[in-house]
Amino acid sequence: MILAALVAPAPPLAAQLGPLQTLPAGAALERHGSSLANVGDLDLDGIADVAIGAPLSSQHAVEAGLVRVYSGVTGALRFTIYGASSLDHFGWAVSAAGDWNQDQVPDIAVGAPDADYMGPDSGAAYVYSGADASLIRVLPGLAGGGRLGTSLARSGDFNGDGVEDLLVGAPDASGTHAKQGWAGIFSGSDGQVVWSVAGAATGDRLGTAVAAGFDFNSDGVNDWLIGADQAGLSSGLVQLYSGVGAGVLLFQWEGAQPLSRFGASLAVVGNFDGAGAIDCAVGAPLDSSLAPSAGAAVVLDLGTKAQLAQWRGVQTGEQFGHAVAAAGDVDQDGLDDVAVGAPSVDVFGSTSGSVRVFRGGANTLLARHVGSGGGERFGSALVCAGDASGDSVPDLWIGAPKSDHSFPDGGSVHLMSGADSSPFVYCASKPSAQGCTPMIGWLGSPTLSGADDFFVTAGNVPNEQVGLAFHGPASQGTPFLGGKLCVAAPIEREALAFSGGNSGQPDCSGAFATHLSHAAMTGNAWSLGQHVYAQYWLRDPLHPDGTGVGLSNALAFVVGP
């Protein structure tokens, strides 16, 4: 049988997830969704709320920027905070801040890297009450051009005074060297700098990204990470600092490829490999290992300092790794998963951008989310939403800051379900002898106990020929009999079927429909959450390549309850 000619499986694709909520922009060109933060449960309804930056908003003044804060449950707008002056770009970064005013409600930090407090583009960070959006404190930049507020992270109580502090990056700060970069911790009690570090060389841009709020070595004090994405010929680096004592540098990871910008994005992702230590994800969005500026992302063990996983973009200009985020335990296997944004183009050709979620431990693709319109930069910002949908599976907020959802380039933010099982089509069909392209599809939903109505279909196929559906637990796209074999071993076949269609002259009026019933799913030993990849093989005796074989494109789906 021709289907026996298989190659080793590739990591699987996963279901494309549809939005549970969409939070639109309020005006054109404001880039709503450029930054995102899970800011905690401000309204005490049991679900974390989300802050969204629109740094080019001109509602208050030209590109002053703004931040909107929404309920994580209903998506209702709780309040809007506006930048103070033109070109401040308030909302470039947003973060949870902890409880600075001690009112038992989490507060919110906002970066405005082009504010002019201490000179042109010195930058500033602001902390606002999560209860009523009143201003608690301004943290001004140290000197002109530094762009303080480019990055922010809740750092825990570094100086031991009972109030949480804030880690802030100023990547364009100059000192001993031009644009060496700077990052510092500001006290939540009085706003003073209680710790700082500068880049080591000209153009390092230390402070491009920061991450904090974790205690990787269990010494009772939070530690933190700082990225310098243009250090070492823009290969980049990431530094790990201890929260104990004077904030000692514990380790430094360096990017392997010049111009890759390793450290441009950072996220603490929890226990990725099951070893018990805290792990982190690092993006290198201009990595060109597989294609120019395709990008890459890695997961690092903060305890052993080892690299646990690495994924790379494959399309030129994909910018995979532009954003990274913790995804929570999406597949409920006890390991934390990782989300990576590729906002320019998608591995399967979408120009809207995409986000891919990778399974902890196994390192394989668990879910794929795709934007809805070309050029919208879907995946520019990511943050775990917690279980906003109430299905016991963590969800994900995704920013698309150039979306035209409500206004041209206004932007939008989408809440994507971690448990969605909507099928999607991938791979490429083999054109038939008649020049038609067989197309796979589906009807119903792939569930174990819901309506028994799931069919995998194929249309536009040669009439009056036999064919069959086949499927497996992984995907690939290997050249095969003049087309693509889109399903990887081990492969299971369904029964032969007849395409029907018009009688007489050969044409493309045939069709197939295979019922993957509850009984069939049970017979295939599929369980809840099983990823399945299906394709059609069919006879095409007139094909000029002499194989006599046709191949459809492929369908990926997840078995639901």
C-alpha positions as CSV (number, residue, x, y, z in Angstrom):
1,M,0.0,0.0,0.0
2,I,1.4,3.4,-1.0
3,L,0.7,4.9,2.5
4,A,3.4,2.7,3.9
5,A,6.1,5.0,2.5
6,L,6.4,7.2,5.6
7,V,9.2,9.3,7.2
8,A,9.8,10.2,10.8
9,P,7.1,12.4,12.4
10,A,7.5,16.1,12.9
11,P,6.1,18.0,15.9
12,P,2.3,18.2,15.6
13,L,0.3,21.2,14.6
14,A,-2.7,22.0,16.8
15,A,-6.2,23.5,16.7
16,Q,-6.6,27.1,15.6
17,L,-8.3,28.9,18.5
18,G,-11.2,31.4,18.0
19,P,-11.5,34.5,20.2
20,L,-13.7,34.4,23.3
21,Q,-13.6,38.2,23.5
22,T,-12.3,41.0,21.3
23,L,-11.5,44.3,22.9
24,P,-11.4,47.0,20.1
25,A,-9.5,50.3,19.8
26,G,-11.2,53.6,20.4
27,A,-9.7,55.5,17.4
28,A,-7.6,55.0,14.4
29,L,-3.8,54.7,14.5
30,E,-3.6,54.4,18.3
31,R,-2.0,50.9,18.3
32,H,-4.3,49.4,21.0
33,G,-2.7,46.1,22.0
34,S,0.9,47.1,21.8
35,S,1.4,46.1,25.4
36,L,-0.6,43.8,27.8
37,A,-0.5,43.0,31.5
38,N,-2.4,40.7,33.8
39,V,-2.8,43.2,36.6
40,G,-4.6,41.0,39.1
41,D,-8.2,40.9,40.3
42,L,-9.0,44.6,40.7
43,D,-12.7,44.2,41.0
44,L,-12.6,41.1,43.3
45,D,-14.7,38.9,41.0
46,G,-12.2,36.0,41.2
47,I,-10.6,36.6,37.7
48,A,-7.6,38.7,36.9
49,D,-8.2,41.9,34.9
50,V,-6.1,43.1,31.9
51,A,-4.4,46.4,31.1
52,I,-3.9,47.3,27.5
53,G,-1.6,50.0,26.2
54,A,-2.3,52.2,23.1
55,P,0.9,54.2,23.0
56,L,0.1,56.1,19.8
57,S,-3.3,57.3,20.9
58,S,-4.0,61.0,20.3
59,Q,-7.2,61.3,22.3
60,H,-5.6,63.5,24.9
61,A,-2.7,64.9,22.9
62,V,-0.8,63.9,19.8
63,E,0.6,60.4,20.5
64,A,0.4,61.0,24.2
65,G,-0.9,57.4,24.6
66,L,-3.3,55.8,26.9
67,V,-4.0,52.6,28.9
68,R,-7.4,50.9,29.2
69,V,-8.2,48.4,32.0
70,Y,-10.8,45.8,31.4
71,S,-12.6,43.2,33.5
72,G,-11.2,39.8,32.8
73,V,-14.6,38.2,33.2
74,T,-16.9,40.4,31.1
75,G,-14.5,42.4,29.0
76,A,-16.2,45.6,30.3
77,L,-14.0,48.7,30.4
78,R,-13.2,49.6,34.0
79,F,-11.3,52.8,33.4
80,T,-8.9,54.6,31.0
81,I,-5.7,56.4,32.0
82,Y,-4.3,59.0,29.6
83,G,-0.7,60.1,28.9
84,A,0.1,63.7,30.0
85,S,1.8,65.2,26.9
86,S,2.3,64.9,23.2
87,L,4.7,62.1,22.1
88,D,5.0,60.6,25.5
89,H,3.9,57.2,24.2
90,F,2.3,56.4,27.5
91,G,1.3,52.7,27.5
92,W,4.4,51.5,25.7
93,A,4.7,49.1,28.6
94,V,2.2,48.0,31.3
95,S,2.7,45.8,34.3
96,A,1.2,44.7,37.6
97,A,2.8,46.7,40.4
98,G,1.7,45.0,43.6
99,D,-0.2,47.0,46.3
100,W,1.7,50.3,46.5
101,N,-0.9,52.2,48.5
102,Q,-1.7,49.4,50.8
103,D,-5.5,49.3,50.1
104,Q,-5.6,45.6,49.4
105,V,-6.2,46.2,45.7
106,P,-3.4,45.5,43.2
107,D,-2.0,48.6,41.5
108,I,-0.9,49.2,37.9
109,A,2.4,50.4,36.4
110,V,2.6,52.2,33.0
111,G,5.7,53.2,31.0
112,A,6.0,56.3,28.9
113,P,9.5,56.1,27.5
114,D,9.4,59.4,25.6
115,A,8.1,61.6,28.4
116,D,10.4,64.6,29.0
117,Y,10.5,64.8,32.8
118,M,14.3,65.0,33.0
119,G,15.0,66.1,29.5
120,P,13.8,65.1,26.0
121,D,12.8,61.4,25.9
122,S,14.1,60.8,29.4
123,G,11.0,58.7,30.0
124,A,9.0,57.9,33.1
125,A,7.1,55.1,34.8
126,Y,3.8,55.8,36.6
127,V,2.0,53.7,39.3
128,Y,-1.8,54.0,39.5
129,S,-4.4,52.7,42.0
130,G,-6.1,49.6,40.8
131,A,-9.2,50.7,42.7
132,D,-9.9,54.1,41.1
133,A,-7.0,54.8,38.7
134,S,-5.7,57.7,40.8
135,L,-2.0,58.5,40.4
136,I,0.1,57.1,43.3
137,R,3.7,57.9,42.1
138,V,5.7,59.2,39.2
139,L,9.2,57.5,38.6
140,P,11.1,59.9,36.3
141,G,13.9,59.0,34.0
142,L,17.4,59.9,35.0
143,A,18.5,61.8,32.0
144,G,17.5,62.8,28.5
145,G,17.4,60.1,25.8
146,G,17.3,57.2,28.2
147,R,13.7,56.2,27.5
148,L,12.9,54.9,31.0
149,G,9.7,52.9,31.0
150,T,10.4,50.9,27.9
151,S,10.1,47.8,30.0
152,L,8.5,47.1,33.4
153,A,8.1,44.2,35.9
154,R,6.7,43.7,39.3
155,S,9.8,42.8,41.4
156,G,8.5,41.9,44.8
157,D,9.8,43.6,48.0
158,F,13.6,44.0,47.3
159,N,14.5,46.3,50.1
160,G,12.4,44.6,52.8
161,D,10.2,47.6,53.8
162,G,6.9,45.7,53.4
163,V,5.9,47.3,50.0
164,E,6.6,45.8,46.6
165,D,9.0,47.5,44.3
166,L,9.2,47.9,40.5
167,L,11.9,46.9,38.0
168,V,12.1,49.4,35.1
169,G,14.3,49.4,32.0
170,A,15.8,52.4,30.2
171,P,17.6,50.8,27.2
172,D,18.8,54.0,25.5
173,A,20.4,55.4,28.6
174,S,24.0,56.6,28.2
175,G,26.6,56.8,30.9
176,T,30.2,55.5,30.4
177,H,29.1,54.3,27.0
178,A,26.4,55.6,24.6
179,K,23.2,53.7,24.7
180,Q,24.6,51.1,27.0
181,G,21.2,50.9,28.7
182,W,20.2,50.8,32.3
183,A,17.7,49.0,34.6
184,G,16.8,49.8,38.2
185,I,14.5,48.9,41.0
186,F,12.3,51.7,42.4
187,S,11.1,51.5,45.9
188,G,7.3,51.2,46.4
189,S,7.6,53.2,49.6
190,D,9.2,56.4,48.4
191,G,10.0,56.0,44.6
192,Q,13.8,56.0,45.2
193,V,16.2,53.8,43.1
194,V,17.3,51.1,45.5
195,W,19.3,49.0,43.0
196,S,20.5,49.6,39.4
197,V,22.8,48.2,36.7
198,A,24.1,49.6,33.5
199,G,25.1,47.9,30.2
200,A,28.8,47.1,29.7
201,A,29.4,48.4,26.3
202,T,28.2,51.0,23.7
203,G,24.9,50.1,22.2
204,D,24.1,47.1,24.5
205,R,20.6,48.5,25.3
206,L,20.4,46.8,28.6
207,G,16.8,47.0,29.9
208,T,15.2,46.3,26.5
209,A,13.1,43.6,28.4
210,V,12.8,42.8,32.1
211,A,11.1,40.0,34.0
212,A,10.8,39.6,37.8
213,G,8.5,38.3,40.5
214,F,10.0,34.9,41.0
215,D,12.3,33.2,43.5
216,F,14.1,30.6,41.5
217,N,16.6,29.6,44.3
218,S,14.0,29.5,47.1
219,D,15.9,32.0,49.4
220,G,12.8,33.9,50.2
221,V,13.6,36.9,48.0
222,N,12.5,37.5,44.4
223,D,15.1,37.4,41.6
224,W,15.0,39.1,38.2
225,L,16.1,38.9,34.6
226,I,17.3,41.7,32.3
227,G,17.7,41.6,28.5
228,A,20.2,43.6,26.4
229,D,19.1,42.7,22.9
230,Q,21.9,44.6,21.0
231,A,24.9,43.5,23.1
232,G,27.7,41.7,21.2
233,L,26.9,42.7,17.6
234,S,23.2,42.5,18.4
235,S,23.5,38.8,19.3
236,G,22.0,39.9,22.6
237,L,22.2,38.6,26.2
238,V,20.1,38.0,29.2
239,Q,21.3,38.4,32.8
240,L,20.0,36.7,36.0
241,Y,20.3,38.7,39.2
242,S,19.8,37.5,42.8
243,G,17.3,39.4,45.0
244,V,19.5,38.8,48.1
245,G,21.9,41.4,49.3
246,A,23.1,43.8,46.6
247,G,21.5,42.1,43.6
248,V,24.4,40.0,42.5
249,L,24.8,38.9,38.9
250,L,24.4,35.1,39.0
251,F,24.5,34.1,35.4
252,Q,24.5,35.4,31.8
253,W,23.2,33.8,28.7
254,E,24.5,35.1,25.4
255,G,22.8,34.9,22.0
256,A,24.5,32.6,19.5
257,Q,24.0,34.5,16.3
258,P,24.9,38.1,15.4
259,L,21.9,40.4,14.8
260,S,19.4,37.9,16.3
261,R,18.5,40.3,19.2
262,F,18.4,37.5,21.9
263,G,16.8,39.1,25.0
264,A,14.3,41.3,23.1
265,S,11.5,39.5,25.0
266,L,11.5,37.7,28.3
267,A,8.9,35.8,30.4
268,V,9.0,33.7,33.5
269,V,7.1,30.6,32.5
270,G,7.0,28.4,35.6
271,N,7.9,24.7,35.7
272,F,8.3,23.8,32.0
273,D,10.2,20.5,32.3
274,G,8.8,19.1,35.5
275,A,12.1,19.4,37.4
276,G,10.7,21.8,40.0
277,A,12.8,24.8,39.2
278,I,11.6,28.1,37.7
279,D,12.1,28.4,34.0
280,C,12.1,31.4,31.6
281,A,11.5,32.0,27.9
282,V,13.7,34.3,25.8
283,G,12.9,35.6,22.3
284,A,15.4,36.4,19.6
285,P,13.1,37.8,16.9
286,L,15.7,38.5,14.2
287,D,17.4,35.1,14.4
288,S,18.2,34.1,10.8
289,S,19.3,30.4,11.4
290,L,16.5,29.1,9.1
291,A,15.5,32.2,7.1
292,P,16.3,36.0,7.4
293,S,14.7,37.5,10.5
294,A,12.6,34.3,11.0
295,G,13.3,34.5,14.7
296,A,13.7,32.0,17.5
297,A,12.7,31.4,21.2
298,V,14.3,29.3,23.9
299,V,13.4,28.1,27.3
300,L,16.1,28.2,30.0
301,D,16.2,26.5,33.4
302,L,17.1,29.2,35.9
303,G,18.5,26.5,38.4
304,T,20.8,24.5,36.1
305,K,21.2,27.3,33.6
306,A,20.6,24.7,30.8
307,Q,18.6,25.3,27.7
308,L,15.4,23.1,27.8
309,A,13.9,23.8,24.5
310,Q,14.4,25.8,21.3
311,W,12.0,26.7,18.5
312,R,12.7,28.7,15.3
313,G,10.7,30.5,12.8
314,V,11.0,29.4,9.2
315,Q,9.5,32.2,7.1
316,T,11.6,35.2,6.1
317,G,10.6,38.1,8.3
318,E,8.4,36.0,10.6
319,Q,9.9,37.6,13.8
320,F,9.0,34.6,15.8
321,G,10.0,35.4,19.4
322,H,8.9,39.1,19.2
323,A,6.8,38.3,22.3
324,V,7.0,35.3,24.7
325,A,4.7,34.5,27.6
326,A,3.7,31.9,30.2
327,A,0.6,30.0,28.9
328,G,-0.2,28.1,32.1
329,D,-0.9,24.4,32.0
330,V,-3.1,24.3,28.9
331,D,-3.2,20.5,28.4
332,Q,-3.5,19.8,32.2
333,D,-0.5,17.5,32.3
334,G,1.2,19.2,35.3
335,L,3.8,21.0,33.2
336,D,3.6,24.7,32.3
337,D,3.4,25.6,28.6
338,V,4.9,28.5,26.6
339,A,3.4,31.0,24.1
340,V,5.5,32.6,21.4
341,G,4.3,35.4,19.1
342,A,5.3,35.8,15.4
343,P,3.6,39.1,14.5
344,S,4.9,39.6,11.0
345,V,4.1,36.4,9.0
346,D,3.0,33.0,10.1
347,V,4.8,29.7,9.5
348,F,1.9,28.6,7.2
349,G,1.9,31.9,5.2
350,S,-0.6,34.1,7.1
351,T,0.4,37.7,7.0
352,S,-1.7,38.7,10.0
353,G,0.8,37.1,12.5
354,S,0.3,34.2,14.8
355,V,0.9,32.8,18.3
356,R,2.0,29.3,18.9
357,V,1.7,27.5,22.2
358,F,4.2,24.8,23.0
359,R,3.7,21.9,25.4
360,G,5.8,21.8,28.5
361,G,8.3,18.9,28.6
362,A,7.4,17.5,25.2
363,N,8.3,20.7,23.4
364,T,5.7,20.1,20.7
365,L,3.2,22.5,19.3
366,L,0.0,22.5,21.4
367,A,-2.1,25.3,19.9
368,R,-1.9,27.9,17.1
369,H,-3.8,31.2,17.1
370,V,-3.9,33.2,13.9
371,G,-4.9,36.8,13.3
372,S,-7.9,37.7,11.1
373,G,-6.4,40.3,8.8
374,G,-3.2,40.9,6.9
375,G,-0.6,43.2,8.5
376,E,-2.4,43.5,11.9
377,R,0.7,42.2,13.8
378,F,-1.3,39.7,15.8
379,G,1.0,38.3,18.5
380,S,2.9,41.5,19.2
381,A,2.0,41.3,22.9
382,L,0.9,38.2,25.0
383,V,-0.1,37.5,28.5
384,C,-1.7,34.6,30.3
385,A,-5.3,35.5,31.3
386,G,-5.8,32.7,33.9
387,D,-9.1,30.9,33.5
388,A,-11.2,33.7,32.2
389,S,-13.6,31.4,30.5
390,G,-14.4,29.3,33.5
391,D,-13.5,25.9,31.9
392,S,-10.6,25.2,34.2
393,V,-8.1,25.8,31.4
394,P,-5.9,28.9,31.2
395,D,-6.6,31.4,28.4
396,L,-4.4,33.9,26.6
397,W,-4.7,37.6,25.8
398,I,-3.1,38.5,22.4
399,G,-2.5,42.0,21.0
400,A,-2.9,42.9,17.4
401,P,-1.9,46.6,17.4
402,K,-2.3,47.3,13.7
403,S,-5.7,45.6,13.4
404,D,-8.4,47.3,11.5
405,H,-11.1,45.7,13.6
406,S,-12.8,49.0,14.5
407,F,-10.5,51.7,13.1
408,P,-7.6,51.7,10.6
409,D,-4.5,50.6,12.5
410,G,-6.4,51.1,15.7
411,G,-5.5,47.7,17.0
412,S,-7.4,45.1,18.9
413,V,-6.9,42.5,21.7
414,H,-8.3,39.0,21.7
415,L,-9.0,36.5,24.5
416,M,-8.2,33.1,23.1
417,S,-9.4,29.9,24.8
418,G,-6.9,27.4,25.9
419,A,-9.5,24.6,25.5
420,D,-10.9,25.4,22.1
421,S,-10.9,22.5,19.6
422,S,-11.9,24.2,16.3
423,P,-10.3,22.3,13.4
424,F,-8.1,24.1,10.8
425,V,-6.7,23.2,7.4
426,Y,-3.0,23.1,6.7
427,C,-0.5,21.7,4.2
428,A,-1.0,21.7,0.3
429,S,-3.1,19.6,-2.0
430,K,-1.8,17.9,-5.1
431,P,-3.7,19.2,-8.2
432,S,-5.6,16.5,-10.0
433,A,-5.3,15.4,-13.7
434,Q,-8.1,17.8,-14.5
435,G,-6.3,20.7,-12.9
436,C,-8.6,20.9,-9.8
437,T,-7.3,21.1,-6.3
438,P,-8.8,18.5,-3.8
439,M,-9.9,20.4,-0.7
440,I,-10.4,18.8,2.8
441,G,-13.0,20.1,5.2
442,W,-15.3,19.1,8.1
443,L,-18.8,19.0,9.4
444,G,-19.8,19.0,13.0
445,S,-17.6,18.8,16.0
446,P,-15.0,16.2,17.1
447,T,-16.4,15.2,20.5
448,L,-16.5,12.0,22.5
449,S,-19.9,12.5,24.0
450,G,-21.6,15.5,22.2
451,A,-23.5,15.3,19.0
452,D,-22.3,12.3,16.9
453,D,-21.9,14.5,13.8
454,F,-18.2,14.9,13.0
455,F,-17.3,14.2,9.3
456,V,-14.0,14.7,7.6
457,T,-14.8,15.7,4.0
458,A,-13.1,16.2,0.7
459,G,-14.5,18.0,-2.4
460,N,-13.2,19.0,-5.8
461,V,-11.9,15.4,-6.4
462,P,-11.9,13.2,-9.5
463,N,-15.3,11.7,-10.1
464,E,-16.0,8.0,-9.9
465,Q,-12.8,7.0,-8.1
466,V,-12.0,5.3,-4.8
467,G,-10.3,7.0,-1.9
468,L,-9.9,7.0,1.8
469,A,-9.2,9.2,4.8
470,F,-6.1,8.5,6.8
471,H,-4.9,10.1,10.0
472,G,-2.2,10.1,12.7
473,P,-1.1,11.9,15.9
474,A,1.4,14.2,14.2
475,S,1.9,16.4,11.1
476,Q,4.5,16.8,8.5
477,G,4.8,18.2,4.9
478,T,7.1,15.8,3.1
479,P,7.2,15.4,-0.7
480,F,5.3,12.2,-1.5
481,L,4.1,10.8,-4.9
482,G,4.1,14.2,-6.5
483,G,2.3,15.9,-3.6
484,K,2.7,16.4,0.1
485,L,2.3,13.7,2.8
486,C,0.9,15.9,5.6
487,V,0.4,13.2,8.3
488,A,3.2,11.5,10.1
489,A,3.4,7.9,11.4
490,P,1.8,6.0,12.9
491,I,-0.9,6.3,10.3
492,E,-4.4,4.7,10.6
493,R,-6.7,4.3,7.5
494,E,-10.4,4.5,7.3
495,A,-12.5,2.4,4.9
496,L,-12.3,2.8,1.1
497,A,-15.1,5.0,-0.3
498,F,-16.4,6.0,-3.7
499,S,-16.2,9.6,-4.8
500,G,-19.3,9.5,-7.1
501,G,-20.0,12.7,-9.0
502,N,-20.9,12.9,-12.6
503,S,-20.8,9.8,-14.8
504,G,-19.0,9.5,-18.1
505,Q,-16.3,12.1,-18.7
506,P,-13.6,12.7,-16.1
507,D,-14.1,15.9,-14.1
508,C,-13.8,17.2,-10.5
509,S,-17.3,16.6,-9.3
510,G,-16.4,13.8,-6.8
511,A,-16.6,14.1,-3.0
512,F,-15.8,12.1,0.1
513,A,-17.2,12.2,3.6
514,T,-15.9,10.0,6.4
515,H,-17.9,9.8,9.6
516,L,-15.5,9.9,12.6
517,S,-18.2,8.8,15.0
518,H,-18.0,8.3,18.8
519,A,-17.5,4.6,18.1
520,A,-14.7,5.3,15.6
521,M,-13.0,7.6,18.0
522,T,-13.2,5.0,20.7
523,G,-11.9,2.4,18.3
524,N,-8.9,4.6,17.5
525,A,-8.2,4.9,21.2
526,W,-8.6,8.7,21.1
527,S,-9.0,10.4,24.4
528,L,-10.0,13.9,25.5
529,G,-7.4,16.4,24.2
530,Q,-6.1,14.0,21.5
531,H,-4.5,15.9,18.5
532,V,-5.4,14.3,15.2
533,Y,-4.2,15.1,11.7
534,A,-6.1,13.8,8.7
535,Q,-5.7,13.7,4.9
536,Y,-7.3,12.0,1.9
537,W,-5.6,9.6,-0.5
538,L,-7.5,8.9,-3.8
539,R,-7.1,7.3,-7.2
540,D,-6.3,9.7,-10.0
541,P,-5.5,7.3,-12.9
542,L,-5.1,10.1,-15.6
543,H,-2.5,12.1,-13.6
544,P,0.4,13.0,-15.9
545,D,3.1,12.2,-13.3
546,G,2.2,8.5,-13.7
547,T,1.6,7.8,-10.1
548,G,-2.1,7.5,-10.5
549,V,-2.5,9.1,-7.1
550,G,-4.2,12.2,-5.7
551,L,-3.7,13.8,-2.3
552,S,-5.8,16.4,-0.5
553,N,-4.5,19.0,1.9
554,A,-4.9,18.2,5.6
555,L,-7.1,18.9,8.6
556,A,-5.9,19.3,12.2
557,F,-8.3,18.9,15.1
558,V,-8.5,18.2,18.8
559,V,-10.9,15.7,20.3
560,G,-13.3,17.4,22.7
561,P,-15.4,16.1,25.6
